[in-house]
Every structure is written in C-alpha cells, then in structure tokens.
Amino acid sequence: MRFCRSFIILFLLTAMLSCRKDGYVAFSGYAQGGVYTVKYNSDGVAATPGSVRDSVENILSGIDFSVSGYNKNSLLSRRNAGETVEPDGYFTELLRLSDHFGELTGGAFNVYAAPLFDVWGFGFTGDSLPSSKEVEAAMERCSEAKVLNFNAIAQGYTCDVVAGYLHSLGVHDMLVDIGEIYCEGLNPSGESWTIGIDNPVDGNNDPGKDMRAIWTSEGKSCGIVTSGNYRKFYIKDGRKYSHTIDPRTGYPVTHNLLSATIVAPTAAEADALATYCMVIGPQEARDFILSRTDIEGCLITADSLWTSPGFTLRK
C-alpha cells in the first residue's frame, strides 16, 4: 500500500481526535503506511461516533491482515512466501477487481507484476538497475502469478469498503481519505468537497505545500486518485528511473507524464486507472479518458495541464 500522498483536504482536521461541527464528525488515525481521515454528516445516524470509529478501525485492520504486502503475517505476504492460504472476502474481491482492470487495460495494470517492482527496487524487496536477463527472469515469474502486489489499488479499494460501511448507516455526506479519496455529498460548510492536486515536481514531498490545481466534487459520489512519478524514483549515472513500471515491457516508463488524476465512480477504479494512465503516457491516457463517459481526468506534464471536459477545477 503506497506511502506517498497526492492530495490535501482543504479544511482543518484535528488529527487523532473526534470532533463535531453542525452534525459532522471527523476522526483520523494511522493505517496503510500513513494517516487516514474520515469525515461524515452524522445527522440521522443512530451509531455513536465512537462505535463508527471502532468499526472503521476494524475494517482497516482486517484489510491490512488480508492484503498488505508490508504486514509479514498478512494473507498476501504468506501467499507470496509460498504458503497455502484461504483467501478471505477482502482478498477475493480485490483480486477479482484487479483481474478485471488487468483485462480492461490489456495488461498495463497488472497485480502479478510484483517481481518487476522488486527487481527494480520499488516493491517489497530492494534492488536496482537489473540486467536485461534479470528483467527477463522477473517477467517469467510474473507470468507464473505466484507473487502479488496490490499497491496500485488497495488504498482505493479500502476507501470504498469504508464508504460502503458508512452508507449502511445512512450516511450521505462523507469524505474518506486513506491516501486515496472517496467523497460524496457536501462538506460541513454545505459546499462541494474541494481537493488539491499537488504540483508534480521532484522534491515536492509535502502534500499541499505546492498545489497545481484544486478540484471540486460538485456533490457527486466518486473516488479521486492521483498517481505520479515525482516522489518515488532514483537516479543512477545521471538517469532517472521512475517507479512506474510497464508490466508489458518490464521497464520503467520514459514518457513525460508526471501525474494523472482520475475521478471515477469508485476509488478502486480511480486508483487502478490512474496507474494505467501513468503507464501508457499522456496522449494515450487522454484518448482513453475521453473515450469513457463515466470518468474524468487531469494529466500534468512538465509543460502542460490537461483536463477532460467534466473535470471541475475551482476558479
């Protein structure tokens, strides 16, 4: 599950504490390598804020035990180590979604590409600058589907699971931020949720410090996710190696797309498709976004910012 963050929520939250404002409740904590935040309108909700937080924490713990590659006792880690495990509901659903997006993208999104991320030094183990033979060997291991890496979809999926729980309580106004974001309805001020998109330049490691644009939700129910190459990379012999690996070739991408932000009906879909766009590059990504009526996107290169017609930026 990724450690970098691409968004900052444009309102003040008191970390680690529950609070109320006009019926809204906010709480935050630690999950999946970072801080998560949940904010929701509690009007008409019978469950107490404390019980809601406990339930969300249980969901996060359950998903961590199931599909985290950094938890050595998770089902995923044990499976990757060669142990026979019985997949739970989270694992089964996430794998189903991953296979769907793998087929949709022609293999450009591929959770079975874990050996490639490892051999290039961006996975669960460290290495760097593999030889062509090592890349070929990693590609062969990918085809065996023995090792999985859900990093490109797990956080978005987790947002959807938490949002589904809030829906079950009757919540209609919410924001779930677990490194990726799902939002719905209105914020405590009665306005659309507003989310900043970071300027994708090397060294911009503090979310919200340098923003390129601000997106507004217009009250819609959706996931919004940014994938980028500006926080995870290394430079060797004067050449930059991006953490975005094309599973179809086995090598890091070389195009000039710095970040891709996708708005989709679910955060899992936005997560997977943002990764897909980063693999295929700016022109193909633009064509793909425009071919879909159910998603919107924002693509940033070194010298341009492009948005699809329905991607709403604050003026």
KEKE-3310 file (N, C-alpha, C; in steps of 0.2 Angstrom, whole numbers, plus 5000, padded with zeros to 4 digits):
npx = (5004:5003:5015:5016:5007:4995:4986:4978:4967:4955:4952:4952:4957:4957:4969:4968:4958:4941:4928:4915:4904:4891:4883:4893:4906:4922:4937:4953:4967:4980:4985:4989:5002:5002:4992:4975:4959:4942:4927:4911:4893:4883:4870:4854:4860:4861:4871:4884:4898:4910:4908:4907:4920:4927:4922:4927:4941:4942:4939:4950:4960:4957:4958:4972:4977:4973:4978:4990:5006:5016:5014:5020:5013:5001:4988:4992:5006:5010:5005:5013:5025:5024:5016:5001:4986:4969:4959:4951:4936:4940:4952:4948:4939:4947:4956:4948:4943:4956:4960:4950:4953:4965:4962:4955:4964:4973:4984:4992:4989:4993:4993:5001:5013:5023:5036:5044:5043:5050:5063:5067:5068:5057:5047:5042:5054:5072:5081:5091:5093:5093:5100:5097:5094:5090:5078:5071:5070:5062:5050:5046:5043:5033:5023:5020:5012:5014:5017:5010:5006:4997:4997:4994:4980:4974:4973:4963:4952:4951:4945:4933:4927:4926:4918:4906:4902:4899:4888:4879:4875:4867:4873:4876:4883:4900:4918:4931:4947:4961:4975:4971:4955:4938:4923:4907:4892:4890:4902:4906:4902:4892:4895:4903:4915:4932:4947:4965:4977:4993:5008:5017:5032:5049:5055:5044:5038:5029:5012:5001:5009:5014:5003:4995:4982:4965:4952:4934:4920:4907:4897:4895:4896:4910:4927:4943:4959:4976:4990:5008:5025:5034:5038:5043:5057:5073:5090:5102:5119:5116:5104:5086:5076:5060:5046:5035:5032:5031:5022:5021:5032:5042:5051:5054:5044:5046:5040:5034:5024:5019:5010:4994:4977:4962:4945:4932:4918:4921:4933:4943:4942:4946:4959:4966:4965:4971:4984:4986:4985:4997:5006:5003:5005:5004:4996:4990:4983:4975:4966:4960:4953:4944:4937:4928:4913:4910:4921:4933:4947:4964:4979:4996:5010:5027:5026:5013:4995:4981:4964:4949:4933:4923:4930:4931:4938:4942:4939)
npy = (4994:5011:5024:5037:5053:5061:5071:5085:5089:5102:5108:5111:5098:5090:5080:5063:5065:5065:5075:5088:5097:5106:5094:5086:5074:5070:5060:5053:5043:5030:5021:5009:5013:5027:5042:5041:5049:5051:5059:5064:5067:5066:5067:5060:5047:5033:5026:5029:5041:5035:5021:5021:5024:5014:5003:5007:5006:4993:4988:4993:4986:4973:4973:4976:4964:4956:4960:4967:4970:4973:4969:4956:4945:4945:4938:4940:4941:4929:4921:4925:4921:4907:4900:4890:4898:4902:4912:4927:4937:4951:4949:4940:4948:4960:4954:4950:4962:4967:4958:4961:4974:4972:4965:4975:4984:4979:4972:4982:4987:4977:4966:4955:4958:4960:4954:4962:4975:4972:4969:4980:4988:4994:4988:4975:4971:4976:4982:4987:4994:4982:4969:4965:4951:4948:4956:4949:4937:4941:4944:4932:4926:4934:4930:4918:4921:4920:4929:4943:4960:4972:4986:4996:4998:4995:5005:5013:5004:5001:5013:5013:5002:5007:5018:5011:5005:5016:5020:5010:5014:5025:5036:5051:5062:5063:5060:5050:5047:5039:5039:5038:5044:5044:5053:5061:5070:5084:5096:5101:5115:5115:5115:5109:5096:5100:5097:5097:5096:5091:5100:5091:5090:5086:5083:5089:5084:5086:5085:5096:5107:5113:5117:5112:5113:5114:5104:5102:5093:5095:5089:5076:5058:5049:5042:5049:5050:5052:5047:5047:5051:5058:5057:5044:5038:5034:5040:5035:5035:5048:5046:5046:5034:5029:5024:5019:5006:4998:4984:4977:4978:4977:4987:5003:5017:5030:5041:5058:5061:5067:5066:5059:5061:5054:5054:5043:5032:5024:5023:5013:5010:5022:5022:5011:5015:5027:5023:5015:5025:5032:5023:5021:5034:5052:5055:5043:5041:5053:5050:5038:5043:5052:5043:5037:5039:5039:5043:5055:5066:5072:5077:5080:5086:5091:5103:5106:5106:5096:5094:5084:5087:5087:5088:5096:5111:5122:5139)
npz = (5000:4996:5001:4998:4996:4987:4988:4997:5009:5009:5022:5039:5050:5066:5071:5075:5084:5088:5082:5082:5071:5067:5066:5059:5060:5063:5062:5064:5061:5061:5046:5034:5031:5033:5037:5040:5037:5041:5038:5041:5039:5053:5055:5058:5060:5069:5075:5087:5087:5092:5091:5077:5073:5079:5071:5059:5061:5063:5051:5044:5050:5047:5033:5032:5037:5028:5014:5014:5009:5017:5029:5037:5041:5035:5024:5011:5011:5016:5006:4996:5000:4998:5005:5008:5008:5014:5005:5011:5011:5008:5001:4990:4983:4980:4972:4961:4956:4952:4942:4933:4930:4925:4913:4906:4903:4895:4901:4906:4918:4931:4944:4946:4943:4953:4955:4945:4951:4962:4958:4952:4963:4969:4976:4987:4991:4990:4976:4962:4945:4936:4926:4909:4908:4921:4921:4911:4918:4929:4922:4918:4930:4934:4925:4930:4940:4954:4964:4971:4971:4978:4978:4969:4970:4982:4992:4986:4985:4999:5003:4997:5004:5017:5014:5010:5022:5029:5021:5024:5037:5034:5030:5020:5017:5015:5017:5014:5017:5013:5009:4996:4989:4993:4990:4994:4992:5003:5011:5028:5027:5019:5006:4990:4991:4991:4984:4984:4970:4970:4964:4952:4955:4956:4973:4979:4992:5002:5005:4999:5000:4989:4977:4961:4956:4960:4964:4962:4969:4966:4973:4969:4970:4971:4968:4969:4963:4962:4953:4952:4946:4953:4967:4970:4965:4958:4955:4944:4938:4932:4926:4927:4936:4935:4947:4940:4932:4917:4915:4903:4896:4905:4910:4917:4913:4901:4896:4897:4906:4921:4932:4935:4937:4942:4941:4946:4947:4958:4971:4970:4956:4951:4957:4950:4937:4936:4938:4927:4917:4920:4915:4901:4896:4891:4879:4875:4887:4887:4876:4881:4892:4887:4880:4888:4897:4910:4918:4923:4920:4924:4918:4920:4913:4911:4905:4903:4907:4907:4906:4906:4899:4910:4921:4935:4940:4953:4951)
capx = (5000:5008:5016:5015:5001:4994:4981:4977:4960:4956:4949:4956:4955:4961:4972:4968:4953:4934:4925:4908:4903:4885:4882:4898:4910:4929:4942:4959:4972:4986:4983:4992:5008:5001:4987:4969:4954:4935:4923:4904:4887:4880:4863:4850:4864:4860:4878:4888:4904:4915:4907:4909:4927:4929:4921:4931:4947:4941:4939:4956:4964:4955:4961:4979:4979:4972:4981:4995:5012:5021:5012:5023:5008:4995:4987:4996:5013:5010:5004:5019:5030:5023:5011:4994:4981:4962:4958:4945:4932:4944:4957:4945:4936:4952:4959:4943:4944:4962:4959:4945:4956:4971:4960:4952:4970:4977:4990:4996:4988:4995:4995:5005:5020:5027:5043:5047:5044:5055:5069:5069:5069:5051:5042:5043:5061:5076:5086:5091:5097:5094:5102:5091:5092:5086:5071:5068:5068:5056:5044:5044:5040:5026:5018:5018:5007:5015:5018:5005:5007:4990:4999:4991:4973:4972:4970:4956:4948:4949:4941:4926:4924:4924:4912:4901:4900:4895:4882:4875:4872:4863:4877:4875:4889:4906:4924:4936:4954:4966:4980:4967:4949:4931:4919:4900:4888:4893:4906:4902:4900:4886:4898:4906:4922:4937:4953:4970:4981:5000:5012:5021:5039:5054:5056:5038:5036:5024:5006:4998:5014:5014:4997:4995:4975:4960:4946:4928:4917:4900:4892:4895:4899:4916:4933:4948:4966:4982:4996:5013:5032:5039:5040:5046:5061:5080:5094:5109:5123:5113:5097:5081:5072:5053:5043:5030:5035:5026:5022:5021:5039:5047:5055:5051:5041:5051:5037:5034:5018:5021:5005:4987:4972:4956:4939:4928:4913:4923:4940:4947:4943:4951:4966:4968:4965:4977:4991:4985:4987:5004:5009:5003:5008:4999:4992:4985:4979:4970:4962:4956:4949:4939:4933:4924:4908:4910:4927:4936:4954:4968:4985:5001:5017:5032:5024:5006:4990:4975:4958:4943:4928:4919:4934:4929:4943:4940:4941)
capy = (5000:5016:5028:5044:5056:5066:5076:5088:5091:5109:5110:5109:5092:5088:5073:5058:5066:5065:5082:5089:5104:5106:5087:5082:5070:5069:5056:5051:5038:5028:5015:5008:5017:5034:5044:5041:5053:5050:5065:5062:5070:5061:5068:5054:5041:5031:5024:5034:5042:5031:5015:5021:5024:5007:4999:5008:5003:4985:4987:4994:4981:4967:4973:4975:4957:4952:4961:4971:4967:4976:4965:4949:4940:4945:4933:4941:4940:4922:4918:4927:4917:4901:4896:4889:4901:4903:4920:4930:4941:4956:4946:4938:4954:4964:4950:4950:4969:4968:4954:4965:4980:4970:4963:4981:4989:4975:4970:4988:4987:4970:4965:4950:4961:4961:4953:4968:4980:4970:4969:4987:4992:4998:4983:4973:4969:4981:4980:4992:4993:4975:4967:4963:4944:4949:4958:4943:4932:4944:4944:4925:4925:4937:4925:4912:4923:4917:4934:4948:4967:4976:4993:5001:4998:4993:5010:5015:4999:5002:5019:5010:4997:5011:5021:5006:5004:5022:5020:5006:5018:5030:5042:5053:5067:5060:5060:5045:5048:5034:5040:5040:5048:5044:5058:5061:5075:5091:5096:5104:5121:5115:5116:5103:5095:5103:5093:5100:5092:5093:5101:5085:5091:5082:5087:5091:5078:5088:5086:5103:5113:5116:5114:5115:5114:5112:5100:5102:5087:5096:5085:5069:5052:5047:5042:5053:5047:5054:5043:5051:5049:5063:5055:5038:5037:5035:5042:5032:5038:5053:5044:5045:5028:5030:5018:5017:5000:4995:4977:4973:4978:4975:4993:5010:5021:5035:5047:5064:5062:5067:5064:5058:5061:5051:5054:5038:5030:5021:5024:5007:5011:5028:5020:5007:5019:5032:5019:5014:5031:5033:5018:5022:5041:5057:5055:5038:5042:5057:5047:5034:5046:5055:5038:5035:5044:5038:5045:5062:5066:5078:5075:5085:5085:5096:5110:5107:5103:5095:5091:5082:5092:5086:5088:5103:5115:5129:5145)
capz = (5000:4994:5006:4995:4996:4981:4990:5004:5010:5010:5028:5045:5054:5072:5070:5080:5089:5085:5083:5079:5068:5063:5064:5056:5064:5060:5066:5060:5064:5056:5043:5027:5030:5033:5041:5037:5039:5039:5040:5039:5042:5057:5056:5057:5061:5076:5078:5090:5083:5094:5088:5070:5073:5081:5066:5053:5063:5062:5044:5041:5052:5043:5026:5032:5038:5021:5008:5015:5007:5022:5035:5035:5043:5031:5019:5005:5012:5017:5000:4992:5003:4995:5010:5005:5012:5012:5004:5014:5007:5005:4996:4984:4980:4977:4966:4956:4953:4949:4936:4929:4927:4920:4906:4903:4901:4891:4905:4908:4925:4932:4951:4946:4941:4959:4954:4942:4956:4967:4954:4950:4969:4971:4978:4994:4992:4987:4971:4957:4939:4935:4919:4904:4910:4927:4919:4908:4923:4933:4918:4918:4937:4933:4921:4934:4945:4961:4969:4970:4974:4977:4980:4964:4970:4988:4996:4984:4987:5006:5004:4995:5009:5022:5012:5010:5029:5031:5018:5028:5042:5031:5029:5013:5016:5018:5014:5016:5014:5016:5004:4990:4992:4991:4993:4992:4996:5004:5017:5034:5025:5014:4999:4987:4994:4987:4985:4980:4967:4971:4958:4952:4953:4961:4979:4982:4996:5007:5002:5000:5001:4982:4973:4955:4954:4965:4961:4966:4968:4964:4977:4966:4973:4967:4970:4966:4964:4958:4953:4949:4946:4956:4974:4971:4959:4960:4949:4943:4932:4929:4923:4932:4935:4939:4950:4936:4928:4912:4915:4897:4894:4911:4911:4919:4908:4899:4893:4901:4910:4928:4936:4932:4942:4939:4945:4944:4952:4964:4972:4967:4949:4950:4958:4945:4930:4937:4937:4920:4913:4921:4911:4894:4894:4891:4873:4875:4893:4885:4872:4885:4897:4883:4877:4894:4899:4917:4922:4921:4922:4924:4916:4920:4911:4913:4902:4902:4912:4903:4910:4902:4900:4916:4927:4938:4944:4956:4948)
cpx = (5004:5009:5015:5008:5000:4989:4981:4970:4960:4951:4953:4953:4959:4963:4971:4962:4946:4931:4919:4908:4896:4883:4887:4903:4917:4933:4947:4963:4977:4984:4987:4998:5008:4995:4980:4964:4947:4931:4916:4899:4884:4873:4859:4854:4863:4866:4881:4895:4910:4914:4908:4916:4930:4928:4925:4938:4947:4942:4946:4961:4963:4958:4969:4981:4978:4977:4987:5002:5018:5020:5015:5018:5002:4994:4991:5003:5014:5010:5010:5025:5030:5019:5004:4990:4974:4961:4951:4942:4936:4948:4954:4942:4941:4955:4954:4943:4950:4962:4955:4949:4962:4968:4958:4958:4975:4984:4994:4995:4989:4997:5000:5012:5024:5034:5047:5048:5049:5062:5072:5069:5063:5046:5044:5050:5065:5081:5087:5095:5098:5096:5096:5089:5088:5079:5068:5065:5062:5050:5042:5041:5033:5021:5016:5013:5007:5015:5014:5007:5001:4991:4995:4983:4970:4969:4964:4951:4946:4944:4934:4923:4922:4918:4906:4898:4896:4888:4877:4872:4868:4866:4877:4881:4895:4912:4929:4942:4959:4972:4977:4960:4943:4927:4912:4897:4892:4897:4902:4899:4894:4889:4901:4913:4927:4944:4959:4974:4988:5003:5017:5028:5043:5055:5050:5035:5031:5017:5003:5002:5014:5009:4997:4987:4971:4954:4940:4924:4910:4895:4891:4898:4904:4922:4938:4955:4971:4988:5002:5020:5037:5041:5044:5050:5069:5084:5101:5112:5119:5106:5092:5077:5065:5050:5037:5033:5029:5027:5022:5028:5044:5051:5051:5049:5046:5047:5037:5028:5020:5016:4998:4982:4966:4951:4934:4923:4915:4931:4945:4948:4947:4958:4969:4969:4970:4983:4991:4988:4994:5008:5009:5005:5002:4994:4987:4980:4973:4964:4957:4951:4943:4934:4927:4919:4907:4916:4929:4943:4958:4975:4990:5007:5021:5030:5017:5001:4984:4970:4953:4938:4924:4924:4934:4935:4940:4943:4946)
cpy = (5006:5021:5035:5046:5061:5071:5080:5090:5098:5111:5108:5103:5091:5081:5069:5059:5067:5072:5083:5096:5103:5098:5083:5079:5069:5065:5054:5046:5036:5021:5015:5013:5025:5036:5044:5046:5051:5056:5063:5066:5065:5062:5062:5047:5039:5029:5030:5035:5037:5024:5015:5021:5017:5002:5000:5006:4996:4984:4987:4988:4974:4967:4973:4968:4953:4953:4966:4967:4968:4972:4958:4943:4940:4939:4933:4939:4933:4918:4919:4923:4909:4897:4896:4893:4901:4910:4922:4934:4947:4954:4944:4944:4958:4960:4950:4957:4969:4964:4958:4971:4978:4968:4970:4985:4985:4973:4976:4989:4979:4969:4959:4952:4962:4959:4958:4973:4979:4971:4976:4991:4996:4994:4982:4972:4975:4978:4987:4991:4986:4974:4965:4955:4944:4951:4953:4938:4934:4943:4937:4923:4928:4933:4920:4914:4921:4923:4940:4955:4971:4984:4998:5001:4997:4999:5013:5010:4999:5008:5017:5006:5002:5015:5017:5005:5010:5023:5016:5009:5024:5037:5044:5058:5064:5061:5055:5046:5043:5034:5041:5042:5045:5049:5058:5067:5081:5091:5100:5111:5121:5116:5109:5102:5097:5100:5096:5095:5095:5095:5095:5087:5088:5086:5089:5085:5079:5089:5093:5109:5117:5113:5117:5117:5112:5110:5101:5097:5089:5092:5078:5064:5049:5046:5046:5051:5050:5049:5047:5048:5053:5062:5049:5037:5036:5037:5038:5034:5043:5052:5043:5039:5029:5024:5016:5012:4998:4987:4973:4973:4976:4981:4999:5014:5027:5041:5053:5066:5062:5065:5063:5057:5059:5052:5048:5036:5027:5023:5019:5008:5017:5026:5016:5011:5024:5029:5018:5020:5033:5028:5020:5029:5046:5057:5049:5038:5047:5054:5042:5037:5049:5049:5035:5040:5044:5040:5052:5062:5072:5075:5081:5083:5091:5103:5110:5104:5103:5092:5089:5087:5092:5086:5095:5106:5121:5135:5150)
cpz = (5000:5000:5004:4995:4991:4983:4996:5004:5012:5016:5034:5049:5060:5072:5076:5085:5085:5087:5080:5076:5064:5061:5061:5061:5060:5065:5061:5064:5059:5053:5036:5026:5030:5038:5037:5040:5037:5042:5037:5043:5046:5058:5054:5057:5068:5079:5081:5086:5086:5091:5080:5069:5074:5075:5060:5055:5062:5055:5041:5044:5048:5036:5026:5033:5032:5016:5008:5013:5013:5029:5034:5037:5039:5026:5013:5005:5013:5010:4995:4994:5001:5000:5006:5010:5010:5011:5008:5009:5004:5000:4990:4980:4976:4971:4960:4952:4949:4942:4931:4925:4923:4913:4903:4900:4897:4895:4907:4916:4927:4940:4951:4944:4947:4958:4950:4947:4961:4964:4953:4957:4971:4974:4985:4996:4988:4982:4967:4951:4937:4927:4915:4906:4916:4926:4916:4913:4927:4929:4918:4925:4937:4930:4925:4940:4952:4966:4967:4974:4972:4978:4975:4965:4977:4992:4993:4986:4995:5007:5002:5000:5015:5020:5012:5017:5031:5027:5022:5034:5040:5030:5021:5011:5019:5014:5018:5013:5017:5011:4998:4994:4989:4994:4990:4996:4997:5010:5022:5032:5021:5007:4996:4991:4989:4989:4981:4976:4967:4964:4958:4950:4958:4967:4982:4986:5001:5004:5004:5000:4994:4978:4966:4953:4960:4962:4965:4964:4965:4967:4974:4971:4969:4971:4966:4968:4960:4959:4949:4950:4950:4963:4975:4964:4962:4954:4949:4937:4928:4925:4928:4931:4939:4942:4946:4931:4923:4912:4908:4894:4899:4913:4913:4913:4907:4896:4898:4905:4918:4933:4932:4937:4939:4944:4942:4949:4958:4965:4970:4960:4948:4952:4953:4939:4931:4936:4930:4915:4914:4917:4904:4892:4892:4885:4873:4881:4891:4881:4876:4889:4893:4880:4882:4896:4907:4921:4919:4923:4921:4923:4916:4918:4913:4910:4900:4907:4907:4907:4905:4904:4907:4922:4930:4942:4947:4953:4952)
residu = (MET:ARG:PHE:CYS:ARG:SER:PHE:ILE:ILE:LEU:PHE:LEU:LEU:THR:ALA:MET:LEU:SER:CYS:ARG:LYS:ASP:GLY:TYR:VAL:ALA:PHE:SER:GLY:TYR:ALA:GLN:GLY:GLY:VAL:TYR:THR:VAL:LYS:TYR:ASN:SER:ASP:GLY:VAL:ALA:ALA:THR:PRO:GLY:SER:VAL:ARG:ASP:SER:VAL:GLU:ASN:ILE:LEU:SER:GLY:ILE:ASP:PHE:SER:VAL:SER:GLY:TYR:ASN:LYS:ASN:SER:LEU:LEU:SER:ARG:ARG:ASN:ALA:GLY:GLU:THR:VAL:GLU:PRO:ASP:GLY:TYR:PHE:THR:GLU:LEU:LEU:ARG:LEU:SER:ASP:HIS:PHE:GLY:GLU:LEU:THR:GLY:GLY:ALA:PHE:ASN:VAL:TYR:ALA:ALA:PRO:LEU:PHE:ASP:VAL:TRP:GLY:PHE:GLY:PHE:THR:GLY:ASP:SER:LEU:PRO:SER:SER:LYS:GLU:VAL:GLU:ALA:ALA:MET:GLU:ARG:CYS:SER:GLU:ALA:LYS:VAL:LEU:ASN:PHE:ASN:ALA:ILE:ALA:GLN:GLY:TYR:THR:CYS:ASP:VAL:VAL:ALA:GLY:TYR:LEU:HIS:SER:LEU:GLY:VAL:HIS:ASP:MET:LEU:VAL:ASP:ILE:GLY:GLU:ILE:TYR:CYS:GLU:GLY:LEU:ASN:PRO:SER:GLY:GLU:SER:TRP:THR:ILE:GLY:ILE:ASP:ASN:PRO:VAL:ASP:GLY:ASN:ASN:ASP:PRO:GLY:LYS:ASP:MET:ARG:ALA:ILE:TRP:THR:SER:GLU:GLY:LYS:SER:CYS:GLY:ILE:VAL:THR:SER:GLY:ASN:TYR:ARG:LYS:PHE:TYR:ILE:LYS:ASP:GLY:ARG:LYS:TYR:SER:HIS:THR:ILE:ASP:PRO:ARG:THR:GLY:TYR:PRO:VAL:THR:HIS:ASN:LEU:LEU:SER:ALA:THR:ILE:VAL:ALA:PRO:THR:ALA:ALA:GLU:ALA:ASP:ALA:LEU:ALA:THR:TYR:CYS:MET:VAL:ILE:GLY:PRO:GLN:GLU:ALA:ARG:ASP:PHE:ILE:LEU:SER:ARG:THR:ASP:ILE:GLU:GLY:CYS:LEU:ILE:THR:ALA:ASP:SER:LEU:TRP:THR:SER:PRO:GLY:PHE:THR:LEU:ARG:LYS)
# end
